[in-house]
């Protein structure tokens, strides 16, 4: 399993790179000032960082107990991304509606759009992270299967 320091590096790099991408894209897509999307992005990223560390630890713990290892297949990576974003969606939607002063429906559409971006981004980021920072237990195993 990954160390707490490695999990922190993972969570922070994930969120920083995502913010650089999502703030300008969100401002253009929703016709809102970058500042407003930036605030939503920063608050969301802060909450997501904590959720990332807790969720990934729990997911890896369950995976290790059920399979004896933490290596993820492509199918598990998809499940990981979907479950992560579903949990985050429940928490962030009310905040988005409140801060941007939009309806819950509008906030849901925005949050689902962000979630879709993050699911694709998380899948790619986590896969690449595992290639760049493999665990010793994976030595000699192919990460692309």
Backbone bond lengths (Angstrom), bond angles and torsions (degrees), N, CA, C in turn:
res aa  C-N    CA-C-N  psi(-1)  N-CA   C-N-CA  omega(-1)  CA-C   N-CA-C  phi
1 X - - - 1.456 - - 1.526 109.42 -
2 X 1.303 115.32 158.05 1.457 120.86 -179.12 1.533 111.18 -76.04
3 X 1.314 115.42 148.58 1.465 121.38 178.98 1.534 109.33 -75.80
4 X 1.331 117.13 161.38 1.474 119.27 176.46 1.528 112.41 -58.68
5 X 1.331 117.77 -37.87 1.468 120.35 179.05 1.529 110.68 -66.25
6 X 1.316 117.47 -40.93 1.463 121.21 177.29 1.525 110.11 -63.99
7 X 1.331 117.35 -41.09 1.466 120.81 178.50 1.531 110.96 -63.69
8 X 1.330 116.88 -37.20 1.463 120.70 177.09 1.529 110.06 -65.99
9 X 1.330 117.78 -45.68 1.470 121.46 177.56 1.526 109.92 -57.89
10 X 1.320 116.24 -44.05 1.459 121.68 -179.85 1.530 110.49 -60.95
11 X 1.322 116.39 -51.07 1.463 120.72 -175.99 1.523 112.01 -63.75
12 X 1.329 117.05 -45.75 1.463 120.06 -178.78 1.524 112.27 -67.00
13 X 1.311 117.84 -44.16 1.473 119.38 179.84 1.522 110.19 -65.94
14 X 1.322 117.30 -38.08 1.461 121.23 177.34 1.528 110.38 -57.73
15 X 1.322 117.11 -50.19 1.464 121.28 -174.98 1.523 112.88 -72.06
16 X 1.307 118.09 -38.39 1.475 120.23 -179.18 1.523 110.49 -65.11
17 X 1.313 117.02 -47.27 1.473 120.42 179.23 1.530 110.22 -63.43
18 X 1.333 116.58 -41.17 1.467 119.92 179.60 1.528 111.47 -62.32
19 X 1.326 118.05 -42.54 1.468 120.86 179.52 1.524 112.16 -61.48
20 X 1.312 116.22 -40.74 1.460 120.30 178.97 1.534 110.41 -60.01
21 X 1.318 115.92 -32.39 1.468 120.52 179.82 1.531 112.85 -85.94
22 X 1.325 117.78 -45.10 1.460 121.52 -167.88 1.523 114.58 -78.75
23 X 1.324 119.37 -31.25 1.468 119.82 -176.70 1.529 111.22 -63.71
24 X 1.326 119.60 -53.56 1.473 116.99 178.80 1.538 112.93 -66.84
25 X 1.332 116.73 -37.04 1.469 118.99 178.27 1.526 111.08 -64.25
26 X 1.321 117.98 -43.10 1.460 122.30 179.70 1.523 112.34 -65.46
27 X 1.320 116.99 -40.17 1.465 120.72 178.77 1.527 110.80 -62.13
28 X 1.309 116.66 -43.04 1.466 120.68 179.18 1.529 110.63 -69.67
29 X 1.321 116.93 -47.12 1.469 121.15 -175.74 1.523 112.84 -63.21
30 X 1.332 117.66 -36.67 1.458 120.30 -175.33 1.525 113.74 -106.80
31 X 1.330 116.84 2.97 1.456 120.68 177.41 1.513 113.15 60.39
32 X 1.314 116.47 40.02 1.463 121.54 -179.49 1.524 108.73 -120.63
33 X 1.322 115.76 157.11 1.474 118.66 178.23 1.529 111.48 -60.43
34 X 1.325 115.50 143.67 1.470 119.84 178.24 1.521 110.85 -58.59
35 X 1.324 117.32 -33.64 1.462 120.39 179.24 1.528 110.93 -58.73
36 X 1.331 116.92 -47.60 1.465 120.32 -179.02 1.530 111.56 -64.84
37 X 1.321 115.80 -44.14 1.467 119.23 177.66 1.528 109.37 -66.21
38 X 1.334 116.47 -34.58 1.458 120.57 177.65 1.522 112.64 -63.02
39 X 1.347 117.06 -43.23 1.462 120.72 177.97 1.525 109.82 -64.07
40 X 1.338 115.96 -46.86 1.471 119.47 177.55 1.526 109.21 -59.70
41 X 1.322 116.28 -41.96 1.461 120.43 179.40 1.521 113.01 -63.13
42 X 1.338 117.10 -44.37 1.473 120.35 -179.40 1.527 112.34 -66.57
43 X 1.335 116.68 -44.66 1.464 119.45 178.36 1.522 109.51 -64.63
44 X 1.319 115.66 -45.45 1.465 120.15 179.05 1.522 111.07 -61.01
45 X 1.332 116.39 -42.20 1.465 120.36 179.91 1.526 111.20 -64.42
46 X 1.329 116.30 -38.08 1.470 119.22 178.73 1.524 110.78 -64.39
47 X 1.318 115.91 -46.30 1.469 120.17 178.12 1.531 109.37 -65.01
48 X 1.327 116.11 -42.77 1.469 120.63 -178.54 1.529 111.82 -64.89
49 X 1.328 117.13 -34.59 1.464 120.01 179.13 1.528 110.52 -62.26
50 X 1.318 115.65 -45.53 1.462 118.89 177.58 1.530 110.56 -64.67
51 X 1.319 116.59 -44.87 1.467 121.39 178.85 1.526 109.92 -61.79
52 X 1.331 116.80 -40.13 1.465 122.05 179.25 1.525 110.80 -56.65
53 X 1.313 116.22 -49.32 1.468 119.43 -177.23 1.525 111.35 -65.90
54 X 1.336 116.66 -43.30 1.462 120.55 -179.31 1.527 110.45 -68.41
55 X 1.331 116.75 -48.32 1.460 120.94 -177.30 1.530 111.26 -63.33
56 X 1.334 117.44 -47.56 1.466 120.10 -178.09 1.524 111.89 -63.51
57 X 1.328 116.93 -38.95 1.466 119.49 176.52 1.530 109.92 -62.15
58 X 1.329 115.95 -48.27 1.464 119.80 179.91 1.519 112.77 -63.07
59 X 1.324 116.69 -42.31 1.464 121.00 -179.99 1.528 109.91 -62.78
60 X 1.340 116.48 -47.36 1.467 120.25 179.41 1.522 111.81 -64.14
61 X 1.322 117.02 -37.74 1.462 120.92 178.98 1.536 110.76 -62.98
62 X 1.323 116.19 -47.07 1.469 120.51 177.89 1.526 109.94 -63.31
63 X 1.331 116.34 -44.48 1.467 120.47 179.99 1.529 111.05 -60.82
64 X 1.313 116.88 -44.32 1.463 120.65 179.99 1.530 111.17 -64.51
65 X 1.316 116.99 -40.97 1.469 120.05 179.63 1.522 112.01 -68.12
66 X 1.328 116.80 -35.16 1.473 119.80 -177.24 1.525 113.01 -82.68
67 X 1.355 116.70 -34.03 1.466 119.23 -174.34 1.521 113.51 -116.99
68 X 1.331 117.78 -14.11 1.460 120.99 -177.55 1.515 113.72 86.12
69 X 1.351 118.26 2.17 1.471 121.95 -179.36 1.530 108.98 -149.40
70 X 1.319 115.35 168.16 1.462 119.95 179.30 1.526 112.87 -111.01
71 X 1.309 117.10 1.89 1.472 120.34 179.49 1.526 109.51 -67.83
72 X 1.336 116.10 135.26 1.456 120.96 -175.46 1.526 111.13 -107.17
73 X 1.313 115.10 134.44 1.459 121.05 173.03 1.527 107.76 -79.20
74 X 1.322 118.32 165.67 1.475 119.14 176.38 1.539 112.40 -55.64
75 X 1.329 117.46 -39.33 1.467 120.50 179.45 1.535 110.84 -64.18
76 X 1.323 117.28 -42.03 1.463 120.60 177.01 1.524 111.54 -65.41
77 X 1.324 116.92 -34.60 1.474 120.14 178.04 1.527 110.96 -63.70
78 X 1.319 116.55 -40.03 1.465 120.37 177.92 1.530 109.71 -65.35
79 X 1.327 117.45 -46.36 1.467 121.40 178.28 1.531 110.49 -60.14
80 X 1.315 116.78 -41.65 1.457 122.87 178.95 1.527 109.94 -58.48
81 X 1.323 117.08 -49.45 1.467 121.61 -178.29 1.523 111.78 -64.26
82 X 1.329 117.82 -43.53 1.464 121.70 -179.04 1.530 110.80 -65.46
83 X 1.316 118.14 -46.16 1.459 121.43 -179.78 1.527 112.00 -64.48
84 X 1.321 115.98 -40.64 1.464 120.19 178.31 1.526 110.02 -59.98
85 X 1.325 117.18 -50.25 1.460 121.15 -176.73 1.523 112.55 -67.96
86 X 1.319 118.52 -34.28 1.464 120.99 178.11 1.534 110.62 -62.67
87 X 1.307 117.02 -43.52 1.458 120.65 178.08 1.516 112.02 -64.20
88 X 1.303 116.05 -40.81 1.463 120.76 -179.85 1.527 111.30 -68.79
89 X 1.308 117.66 -36.84 1.465 123.13 179.69 1.528 111.46 -56.69
90 X 1.307 116.53 -43.42 1.471 122.14 -178.61 1.526 110.79 -61.24
91 X 1.311 116.99 -37.10 1.459 121.20 -177.02 1.529 112.14 -81.01
92 X 1.329 116.99 -39.79 1.459 120.32 -170.83 1.527 115.43 -83.14
93 X 1.311 118.62 -28.34 1.467 120.63 -175.20 1.540 113.04 -56.18
94 X 1.329 119.79 -48.00 1.480 118.59 178.75 1.533 112.69 -62.16
95 X 1.311 117.49 -37.66 1.465 120.36 178.20 1.524 110.98 -63.27
96 X 1.314 117.36 -45.87 1.471 121.37 -179.62 1.525 110.25 -60.02
97 X 1.326 117.32 -45.48 1.468 121.24 179.60 1.527 110.53 -60.57
98 X 1.324 116.40 -45.00 1.460 120.41 -178.59 1.533 111.58 -65.90
99 X 1.318 117.48 -51.33 1.460 120.36 -173.21 1.526 112.29 -68.03
100 X 1.313 117.10 -43.11 1.473 120.32 -178.13 1.528 112.36 -86.73
101 X 1.332 116.78 -1.99 1.459 123.17 -179.43 1.530 110.88 51.77
102 X 1.330 113.76 53.41 1.460 121.15 176.16 1.527 107.46 -120.82
103 X 1.316 115.87 166.14 1.468 119.49 179.06 1.525 110.22 -68.65
104 X 1.316 115.26 162.47 1.467 118.77 175.87 1.527 110.65 -61.01
105 X 1.317 116.84 -35.13 1.465 120.47 177.22 1.531 110.66 -61.83
106 X 1.338 117.01 -47.58 1.467 120.84 178.04 1.532 110.50 -62.51
107 X 1.314 115.70 -41.02 1.463 119.81 178.61 1.528 110.34 -63.79
108 X 1.326 116.75 -38.55 1.463 120.18 177.81 1.526 110.90 -63.00
109 X 1.330 116.34 -45.32 1.468 120.10 178.47 1.527 110.47 -61.40
110 X 1.317 116.93 -44.87 1.466 120.67 178.73 1.522 110.49 -63.17
111 X 1.333 115.86 -47.30 1.459 120.37 -177.93 1.528 110.99 -63.74
112 X 1.335 116.87 -40.26 1.468 119.40 176.79 1.528 111.39 -63.93
113 X 1.331 116.44 -37.34 1.470 119.89 176.77 1.523 110.86 -63.84
114 X 1.335 115.32 -45.91 1.464 119.31 176.57 1.532 110.24 -61.98
115 X 1.338 116.26 -42.36 1.466 120.54 -179.08 1.522 111.08 -62.41
116 X 1.325 116.80 -40.91 1.467 119.98 178.15 1.530 110.48 -61.90
117 X 1.329 115.80 -45.90 1.463 119.67 176.28 1.521 110.17 -57.43
118 X 1.331 116.09 -49.14 1.462 120.30 -176.01 1.528 112.96 -67.76
119 X 1.316 117.85 -31.65 1.471 118.75 177.33 1.530 110.53 -64.10
120 X 1.320 115.67 -46.20 1.464 119.40 178.92 1.528 109.46 -65.97
121 X 1.313 115.71 -45.25 1.460 121.00 179.22 1.534 111.16 -61.40
122 X 1.339 117.38 -44.97 1.471 121.30 -179.16 1.522 111.34 -62.35
123 X 1.309 116.27 -41.93 1.455 120.02 178.98 1.527 110.22 -58.13
124 X 1.318 116.16 -50.94 1.466 120.28 -179.75 1.518 113.04 -67.90
125 X 1.327 116.85 -44.76 1.461 120.10 -178.70 1.519 111.40 -61.31
126 X 1.338 116.63 -48.85 1.464 120.15 -177.04 1.525 111.93 -65.20
127 X 1.298 116.82 -37.36 1.463 120.33 177.87 1.532 109.66 -64.21
128 X 1.326 115.68 -48.04 1.463 119.98 179.08 1.530 111.36 -64.16
129 X 1.333 117.13 -39.84 1.467 120.94 178.91 1.525 110.39 -59.45
130 X 1.333 117.00 -42.55 1.459 120.73 179.59 1.525 112.04 -66.69
131 X 1.314 116.86 -29.06 1.475 120.18 176.71 1.529 110.14 -75.22
132 X 1.329 116.76 -43.09 1.465 121.25 -178.12 1.534 111.66 -73.48
133 X 1.342 116.53 -37.38 1.465 121.90 -178.66 1.533 110.11 -123.98
134 X 1.337 117.71 67.78 1.471 119.26 -178.46 1.525 111.01 -71.02
135 X 1.324 114.78 153.59 1.460 120.01 175.36 1.524 108.85 -82.86
136 X 1.332 117.14 148.87 1.467 120.10 179.18 1.530 113.26 -55.61
137 X 1.339 117.32 -33.00 1.470 120.25 -179.03 1.525 112.87 -65.43
138 X 1.343 117.30 -15.40 1.458 120.87 -178.71 1.528 112.51 -92.17
139 X 1.300 118.29 -2.36 1.460 121.78 -176.75 1.516 110.48 -51.51
140 X 1.318 115.37 128.78 1.458 121.32 178.61 1.513 113.81 85.02
141 X 1.338 118.15 -5.12 1.463 120.55 178.93 1.533 109.17 -100.05
142 X 1.300 117.03 145.96 1.458 121.64 177.56 1.521 109.38 -78.74
143 X 1.342 117.11 130.15 1.454 121.30 179.48 1.515 111.99 -88.18
144 X 1.302 118.85 -8.00 1.447 121.03 -174.15 1.534 113.03 -94.19
145 X 1.341 120.16 -0.02 1.466 120.55 -176.76 1.462 113.83 -82.52
